[in-house]
Amino acid sequence: MVGYSRLIGADEEGTITRQKAHRAELIDPEIASHGGRIVKTMGDGLLIEFPSVVDAVKCAVALQNGMAEREAAVSKERRIQYRVGINLGDIVIDGEDILGDGVNVAARLEGLADPGGICVSEKVFAEVRNKVDTDFEDLGPQEVKNIAEPVRVYRVLPTTGQNSEAAVVREDNKQPISGSTISHINEERLAPPDDRPSVAVLPFVNLSENDSEDYFAEGIAEDITTELSRFSSLFVISRMSSFDYRGNLVSEGQVGSELGVGYVLNGSVRRSGDRLRVSVALTDTRTEKQVWAERYDRAAEDVFDVQDEISETVASTLVGRLQKIGTARVQAKKSDSLTAYEYLLRGLDLHKSGVITPESAQLAYEAFTEATKEDPEFARAQAWRACSYSRTWGVPVSAAEIQRCLEFITTALELDPDEAESHRIAGSLYRFLRDYSKADYHISKSLILNPNDAHIIIKAAEHECFMDRPDRARELAVRAMRLNPHFPDWYWEDVGLAEYVAGNCGGTLDSMMKVQTPTYAGFAYWAAAAQEEGAYEEAAQLVEQMRQAYPQISLSVFRDGQQHNCFKNSKVHDRFVQSLSNAGLE
């Protein structure tokens, strides 16, 4: 059951009563009719054994469809939903219980499933693909806890008519995404987070004598945000929203109310010579009382140890014992060079300081390059070097530029295969090259490695649009907006693209109306949707505005360019280009 503790806390009697009814009227009868045996119950879950893998999948689909129907009238925050994982493998029989890797993999697959969704292993997919009336989505190899080798995972796509958050899109691409109206998106993204503890890390104050070292203090806070984001047990607000409070004297209660979080971490940094003092405090936003505070007086080169210690302490304070959430392995690999780290922070300060121009991207690229010279094994610097290099590209981008960027990312992944940003960039590059299997793998991996990074999530939403999965794109966009409440308006462009891919051009127009300064791609989605909606004059005006804002843009950028001629569904790409041509783009 998804959010069991939250549901019980909100309405214990009602939740238990409804759950008993679901068991008696749907779950137990379906399991029995498909030949299954309930091995044991585990509080919020069931372990079930089937003699036939086909029956196991059919039963799971029937249960999820039945639950969607039974809970359709219940508000989202009170809705009972399940995740299901299915594996085929050897088991060890221990009395009435079953044990072994076959069971463990099924449990890990369940954790990867969406609410109301089903994930199966490659073995299951191979056995049932032509024997069940459902479609599957390949999520690529996934590393799962306590399993030595990656497991290739497939998501069971919802059946037509299922009343769930992941309604399927018809093959003709004319059905709007389920619940994708702008008002619904606004409502979802502003909803409270799930039952995980939520935290925002505010920019640390620079107390050093040198004001130019603001980047260093803020860089430490950003790195702590990144480390906390790796904990799936926490809900961590994006750096972009947290750092909007830079220099503002606001109470922790106000921050909690505006960002929708239960805790705020703030602090200060003072650097004098080779000494460093970092002071931090974790505050409960509801009571505005400190729950933990600490001061670290260390050598400046120990900054990485300080960051790790703060991240671990905050995580353990909010969630519980460190062993429970596995803090030992969440930290990214650090550099041994303080100079390399400072170059990294300088580059990040340039890269994230507002609208990125080719000129500012070049300066950031040079800073990241210096970091890699100081420490050639600094994976994060290699990853951001690739990212900043990609922002120096012209339009259209050349295959040679993509290949060079791919070389940087390959190096970063070799140095640290668990760097989420590297996988995010690799996914985009492989998509440009139309290697969709590798693109899917790297995007999925980036989400697993850092489930709270709003930038990774919104870029994954963009990826899902090009992969012809607009329903998944919308879900990710809403999730990114919740993690980054002060998100830039270009997030709406990805929502607009999702609607366009789904054939809902009216939804695209609604989304694009929220964008004050569209990118050239945003102008293109907007113009194509207007053309298809019959708003020919508006489409022509949008094309003209795009020409004025981006004189280098022509139809060939979208028809032949690596970044836009990578729709997996060629029909969507051809429709897009034809609509732009009809709107007057040459």
C-alpha positions in Angstrom: 0.0 0.0 0.0 1.3 3.4 -0.9 1.6 5.9 2.0 0.3 3.4 4.6 1.5 5.4 7.6 0.0 8.7 6.2 -3.4 7.0 5.5 -3.5 5.4 8.9 -2.5 8.6 10.6 -5.2 10.6 8.9 -8.0 8.1 9.3 -7.1 4.8 11.0 -10.6 3.4 11.3 -11.7 4.4 7.9 -8.6 3.1 6.1 -8.7 -0.2 7.9 -12.4 -0.6 7.1 -11.9 0.1 3.4 -8.8 -2.1 3.2 -10.7 -5.0 4.8 -13.5 -4.5 2.2 -11.0 -4.5 -0.7 -9.4 -7.7 0.6 -12.8 -9.5 1.0 -14.4 -8.3 -2.2 -11.5 -7.9 -4.6 -8.0 -8.9 -3.6 -8.5 -12.4 -2.0 -11.1 -13.5 -4.6 -8.8 -12.5 -7.6 -5.8 -14.2 -6.0 -7.8 -17.4 -5.5 -9.3 -17.3 -9.0 -5.8 -17.0 -10.6 -4.4 -19.9 -8.5 -2.3 -17.7 -6.1 -1.4 -18.3 -2.5 -1.0 -15.6 0.1 2.3 -16.5 1.7 2.2 -13.8 4.4 1.1 -10.3 5.2 3.6 -7.7 6.2 1.7 -4.8 7.7 1.3 -2.7 4.5 2.0 -5.5 2.0 1.4 -9.1 0.8 3.7 -11.7 -0.5 1.9 -14.0 -3.0 3.1 -17.1 -4.8 1.7 -18.3 -8.2 2.3 -21.5 -10.0 1.9 -19.7 -13.3 3.7 -16.4 -14.1 1.0 -15.6 -16.7 -1.7 -15.9 -14.0 0.4 -13.7 -11.7 0.5 -10.8 -14.2 -3.2 -11.2 -15.1 -4.0 -11.1 -11.4 -2.0 -8.0 -10.8 -3.6 -6.2 -13.7 -7.1 -7.2 -12.5 -6.3 -6.0 -9.0 -4.9 -2.6 -10.1 -7.9 -2.1 -12.5 -10.3 -3.1 -9.7 -8.7 -0.8 -7.2 -8.7 2.2 -9.6 -12.4 1.7 -10.1 -13.2 1.1 -6.4 -11.3 4.2 -5.2 -12.2 6.5 -8.1 -14.5 8.6 -6.0 -12.1 9.0 -3.1 -10.0 12.2 -2.9 -6.3 11.7 -4.0 -4.9 12.3 -0.5 -7.1 9.5 1.0 -7.0 7.1 -2.0 -5.7 3.6 -1.3 -3.3 2.5 -4.0 -0.9 -0.4 -4.3 2.5 -1.0 -6.0 3.1 -4.5 -7.4 6.4 -6.2 -8.3 6.5 -9.6 -10.1 9.6 -11.8 -10.5 10.1 -15.3 -11.8 12.9 -17.3 -10.1 14.0 -20.0 -7.7 12.8 -19.8 -4.1 13.7 -21.5 -0.8 10.7 -23.0 1.0 10.9 -22.6 4.8 7.7 -24.1 6.2 4.9 -21.9 5.0 7.3 -19.1 4.1 9.3 -18.6 0.9 12.8 -17.0 0.8 15.6 -16.2 -1.6 16.7 -13.9 -4.4 13.6 -14.6 -6.4 11.5 -13.1 -3.6 14.0 -10.2 -2.9 13.9 -9.1 -6.6 10.1 -9.0 -6.5 10.2 -6.8 -3.5 12.7 -4.4 -5.1 10.5 -4.3 -8.3 7.5 -3.3 -6.2 9.5 -0.3 -4.9 10.2 0.9 -8.5 6.5 0.8 -9.5 4.3 3.9 -9.6 1.3 4.1 -7.4 -1.3 2.0 -9.0 1.4 0.4 -11.2 3.2 -2.9 -11.8 6.8 -3.6 -12.5 8.1 -7.0 -13.7 11.5 -8.5 -14.3 12.9 -9.4 -17.7 12.2 -13.1 -17.0 8.6 -12.3 -16.5 8.4 -10.1 -19.6 9.9 -12.9 -21.8 7.4 -15.4 -20.5 4.2 -13.3 -20.8 4.8 -10.7 -23.6 2.6 -12.6 -26.1 0.3 -14.2 -23.6 -1.4 -11.3 -21.8 -3.5 -8.5 -23.2 -1.3 -5.6 -22.0 1.6 -3.5 -23.2 5.0 -3.0 -21.5 7.5 -0.2 -21.2 11.2 -1.1 -21.0 12.8 0.8 -18.1 16.2 -0.6 -18.8 18.6 -2.3 -16.4 18.1 -1.1 -12.8 20.5 -1.6 -9.8 18.5 -2.7 -6.8 19.5 -3.0 -3.2 21.3 -6.2 -2.1 21.1 -7.7 -5.6 24.6 -8.1 -7.2 23.7 -7.7 -10.9 21.4 -5.0 -12.4 17.8 -6.2 -13.1 16.1 -5.3 -16.4 12.7 -3.9 -15.5 9.5 -3.5 -17.5 6.5 -1.4 -16.5 3.1 -2.8 -17.3 1.2 0.0 -19.1 -2.3 0.7 -17.8 -5.1 -0.8 -19.8 -7.5 1.6 -21.7 -10.2 3.0 -19.5 -8.3 2.4 -16.3 -9.1 5.2 -13.9 -5.5 5.8 -12.6 -3.0 8.6 -12.6 -1.3 7.0 -15.6 -4.1 6.8 -18.1 -2.9 5.4 -21.5 -2.9 7.5 -24.7 -4.7 6.1 -27.7 -2.6 5.0 -30.6 -3.9 7.8 -32.8 -2.4 10.3 -30.2 -5.7 12.2 -30.0 -6.7 11.6 -26.4 -5.5 14.2 -23.9 -3.4 13.1 -21.0 -5.6 12.1 -18.1 -6.2 15.1 -15.8 -3.8 17.3 -17.7 -5.7 20.6 -17.5 -3.7 23.5 -16.2 -5.9 23.9 -13.2 -5.4 20.2 -12.3 -1.6 20.6 -12.6 -1.6 23.6 -10.4 -3.6 21.7 -7.8 -1.3 18.7 -7.9 1.9 20.6 -7.7 0.8 22.6 -4.7 -0.5 19.5 -2.9 1.4 18.6 0.3 4.3 16.1 -0.2 3.8 12.5 0.7 4.5 11.1 4.2 8.3 11.5 3.9 9.9 14.2 6.1 10.4 17.4 4.0 13.3 19.8 4.2 14.7 22.9 2.5 18.3 24.0 2.7 18.6 27.8 2.6 21.8 29.4 1.2 24.5 29.6 3.8 25.7 33.1 4.8 29.3 34.0 4.0 30.8 35.5 7.2 34.4 35.6 5.7 36.1 38.9 5.3 36.1 38.5 1.6 32.7 39.1 0.1 33.7 37.5 -3.2 33.6 34.1 -1.4 29.8 34.0 -1.3 30.0 31.3 -4.0 31.9 29.1 -1.6 29.3 29.4 1.2 26.4 28.9 -1.2 28.3 26.0 -2.8 28.5 24.1 0.5 24.8 24.6 1.0 24.0 23.4 -2.5 26.2 20.3 -2.1 24.4 19.5 1.2 21.1 19.8 -0.7 22.4 17.4 -3.4 23.5 14.9 -0.8 20.2 15.0 1.0 18.3 14.6 -2.3 19.9 11.2 -2.7 17.8 9.9 0.2 14.6 8.5 -1.1 13.3 8.6 2.5 13.3 12.4 2.4 11.5 15.1 0.4 14.0 17.8 -0.4 13.1 21.1 -2.0 15.2 22.2 -5.0 18.1 24.5 -4.6 16.5 26.9 -7.1 13.5 27.6 -4.8 15.5 27.5 -1.5 18.0 30.0 -2.9 15.2 32.5 -3.7 15.5 33.4 0.0 19.1 34.6 -0.4 19.5 37.8 1.6 15.9 37.9 2.8 15.1 38.1 6.5 12.2 35.6 6.7 11.2 33.3 9.5 11.6 29.5 9.2 7.8 29.3 9.6 7.2 31.5 6.5 9.7 29.4 4.5 7.9 26.3 5.6 4.6 27.7 4.6 5.7 29.0 1.2 7.7 25.9 0.2 5.5 23.3 2.0 8.2 21.8 4.1 8.4 20.6 7.7 12.0 21.5 8.3 14.5 24.2 7.3 18.3 23.9 7.5 20.3 27.2 7.5 23.9 28.0 8.3 26.9 30.2 7.9 30.5 29.8 6.7 33.6 31.6 7.9 36.9 30.9 6.2 40.1 32.4 7.5 43.4 31.2 6.0 43.3 27.4 6.0 40.7 27.2 8.7 36.9 26.8 8.2 34.0 27.3 10.6 30.6 26.0 9.5 27.6 26.6 11.8 24.2 25.0 11.0 20.8 24.7 12.6 17.8 22.5 11.7 14.4 24.1 12.6 10.9 22.6 12.7 8.9 25.1 10.7 5.6 24.4 12.5 7.0 25.3 16.0 10.0 27.4 14.8 12.1 25.5 17.4 15.6 24.2 16.7 15.8 20.4 16.7 19.5 20.3 16.1 22.4 22.7 15.9 26.2 22.3 15.5 29.4 24.2 14.8 32.3 22.7 12.9 35.8 24.1 13.3 38.0 22.3 10.8 40.8 22.7 8.3 39.4 24.1 5.1 40.4 20.9 3.2 38.1 19.0 5.5 35.0 20.7 4.0 33.9 17.4 2.4 33.8 15.6 5.7 31.8 18.4 7.2 29.2 18.2 4.4 28.9 14.5 4.8 28.5 14.8 8.5 25.8 17.4 8.2 23.9 15.5 5.6 24.0 12.3 7.6 22.9 14.0 10.8 20.0 15.8 9.2 18.8 12.6 7.5 19.1 10.5 10.6 17.3 13.2 12.7 14.4 13.4 10.2 14.0 9.7 9.3 15.5 7.6 12.1 18.5 5.3 12.3 21.2 5.8 9.8 21.2 2.1 8.9 17.5 2.3 8.0 18.2 4.7 5.1 21.7 3.6 4.1 23.6 6.8 4.4 26.9 5.1 4.0 26.5 4.8 0.2 24.6 7.9 -0.8 27.5 10.4 -1.0 29.0 11.2 -4.4 32.7 10.7 -4.8 34.6 13.7 -3.7 37.8 15.3 -4.9 40.9 15.3 -2.7 41.8 18.7 -4.0 40.3 21.8 -2.4 41.5 23.9 -5.4 39.6 21.6 -7.7 36.5 21.9 -5.6 36.7 25.7 -5.6 36.9 25.7 -9.4 33.9 23.4 -9.5 31.9 25.9 -7.2 33.0 28.8 -9.4 31.8 27.0 -12.5 28.5 26.1 -10.8 28.0 29.7 -9.7 28.4 30.9 -13.3 26.3 28.0 -14.7 23.3 28.6 -12.4 23.3 32.3 -12.1 20.3 33.0 -14.3 19.8 32.9 -18.0 22.7 31.0 -19.5 24.3 32.5 -22.6 27.0 30.9 -24.8 29.4 33.3 -23.3 28.6 32.5 -19.6 28.6 28.8 -20.5 32.0 29.2 -21.9 33.3 30.7 -18.7 31.7 28.0 -16.7 33.2 25.4 -19.0 36.7 26.9 -18.5 36.3 26.7 -14.7 35.2 23.1 -14.8 38.1 22.3 -17.1 40.5 23.8 -14.6 38.9 21.6 -11.9 39.6 18.5 -14.0 43.2 19.7 -14.5 43.6 20.0 -10.8 42.0 16.6 -10.2 41.5 14.4 -13.4 39.5 11.9 -11.4 36.9 14.5 -10.2 33.7 12.9 -11.7 31.4 15.8 -10.8 33.7 18.3 -12.5 33.8 16.1 -15.6 30.0 15.9 -15.7 29.4 19.6 -15.3 32.2 20.2 -17.9 30.0 18.3 -20.4 26.9 20.1 -19.3 28.4 23.6 -19.7 30.0 22.6 -23.0 26.6 21.6 -24.3 25.3 25.1 -23.5 28.0 26.6 -25.7 26.6 24.8 -28.8 25.1 26.8 -31.6 21.9 26.0 -33.4 21.8 23.5 -34.9 24.2 21.3 -33.0 26.7 19.2 -34.9 27.3 15.4 -34.5 30.9 16.2 -33.7 29.9 18.4 -30.7 27.6 15.6 -29.4 30.4 13.1 -29.7 32.9 15.3 -27.8 30.4 15.9 -25.1 29.8 12.1 -24.9 33.5 11.6 -24.4 33.4 13.9 -21.3 30.4 12.0 -19.9 31.9 8.6 -20.6 34.9 9.7 -18.5 32.7 11.0 -15.7 30.7 7.7 -15.6 33.9 5.6 -15.6 35.1 7.7 -12.6 31.8 7.5 -10.8 29.0 5.3 -12.1 26.7 6.7 -9.4 26.9 10.4 -10.5 23.2 11.2 -11.3 24.0 14.3 -13.4 26.3 12.3 -15.6 23.5 9.8 -16.3 21.1 12.7 -17.0 23.4 14.2 -19.6 24.3 10.8 -21.1 20.6 10.1 -21.5 20.0 13.3 -23.5 23.0 12.7 -25.7 22.0 9.2 -26.6 18.5 10.4 -27.4 20.0 13.0 -29.8 21.8 10.0 -31.4 18.5 8.0 -31.4 20.0 5.3 -29.3 16.8 5.1 -27.4 17.6 2.0 -25.3 20.7 3.7 -23.8 18.9 7.0 -23.4 16.1 5.3 -21.4 18.6 3.5 -19.2 20.6 6.6 -18.3 17.6 8.8 -17.6 16.0 6.1 -15.5 19.3 5.6 -13.6 19.6 9.4 -12.9 16.1 9.4 -11.3 17.0 6.4 -9.1 20.3 7.9 -8.0 18.8 11.3 -7.1 15.0 11.1 -6.7 14.6 14.6 -5.4 16.6 16.6 -8.0 14.0 18.8 -9.7 16.3 19.6 -12.6 16.9 15.9 -13.3 13.2 15.2 -13.0 12.1 18.0 -15.4 14.7 16.9 -17.9 13.4 13.4 -17.6 9.9 14.8 -18.4 11.3 16.3 -21.6 12.9 12.9 -22.4 9.6 11.1 -21.9 7.9 13.5 -24.4 10.4 12.6 -27.1 10.0 8.9 -26.2 6.2 9.2 -26.9 5.2 8.7 -23.3 3.4 12.0 -22.6 1.5 10.6 -19.6 4.7 9.8 -17.8 6.1 13.2 -18.8 3.3 15.1 -17.2 3.6 13.1 -13.9 7.3 13.9 -13.8 6.7 17.6 -14.6 4.2 17.9 -11.7 6.7 16.2 -9.4 9.5 18.6 -10.4 7.2 21.6 -9.8 6.4 20.3 -6.3 10.1 19.9 -5.5 10.9 23.4 -7.0 7.8 25.6 -6.1 9.6 28.7 -7.5 10.4 26.9 -10.8 11.2 28.9 -13.9 8.4 29.2 -16.4 10.2 27.1 -19.0 8.9 24.1 -17.0 5.6 24.8 -18.6 7.2 24.3 -22.1 7.7 20.6 -21.2 4.1 20.3 -20.0 3.1 22.0 -23.3 5.2 19.5 -25.3 3.7 16.6 -23.4 0.2 17.8 -24.4 1.3 18.3 -28.0 2.7 14.7 -28.2 -0.6 13.5 -26.8 -2.6 15.3 -29.5 -4.1 17.8 -27.0 -3.0 21.1 -28.7 -5.5 23.0 -26.6 -3.5 21.9 -23.5 -0.3 23.1 -25.2 -1.8 26.5 -25.8 -2.9 26.7 -22.1 0.5 25.7 -20.9 2.5 28.1 -23.2 0.3 31.0 -22.0 2.2 30.7 -18.7 5.6 31.2 -20.3 6.7 34.8 -20.3 9.9 34.4 -22.3 9.7 31.3 -24.5 12.8 29.5 -25.8 13.0 28.9 -29.5 11.6 25.4 -28.9 8.8 26.8 -26.8 7.8 29.1 -29.6 7.8 26.2 -32.0 5.5 24.0 -29.8 3.2 27.0 -29.4 3.1 27.8 -33.1 2.6 24.2 -34.2 -0.3 23.7 -31.7 -1.9 27.0 -32.7 -1.7 25.9 -36.4 -3.3 22.6 -35.6 -6.1 24.3 -33.6 -6.9 26.4 -36.6 -5.6 29.6 -35.0 -3.6 30.4 -38.2 -3.0 34.1 -37.6 -1.7 33.4 -34.1 0.6 30.7 -35.4 2.0 33.0 -38.0 2.6 35.7 -35.4 4.4 33.2 -33.1 6.7 32.2 -35.9 7.5 35.8 -36.6 8.2 36.4 -32.9 10.5 33.4 -32.9 12.4 34.7 -35.9 12.9 38.1 -34.2 14.1 36.5 -30.9 16.2 33.8 -32.6 17.2 34.9 -36.1 19.3 31.8 -36.6 16.3 29.5 -36.4 14.9 27.9 -39.6 12.7 25.0 -40.4 15.7 22.8 -40.9 16.6 23.1 -37.2 13.4 21.1 -36.4 13.3 19.0 -39.5 17.0 17.8 -39.4 18.6 19.0 -36.2 19.9 16.4 -33.7 18.0 17.9 -30.8 14.6 18.0 -32.4 14.6 15.2 -34.9 14.8 12.6 -32.2 11.1 11.9 -31.6 10.8 8.1 -31.2 7.4 8.3 -33.0 8.3 9.6 -36.4 4.6 10.5 -37.0 4.8 13.1 -34.2 8.0 14.6 -35.7 6.5 14.8 -39.2 3.3 16.4 -37.9 5.3 18.9 -35.9 7.5 20.0 -38.8 4.6 20.1 -41.2 2.6 22.4 -38.8 5.6 24.7 -38.5 5.9 24.9 -42.2 2.2 25.6 -42.6 2.6 28.4 -40.1 5.2 30.0 -42.3 8.6 28.8 -40.9 11.1 28.3 -43.7 
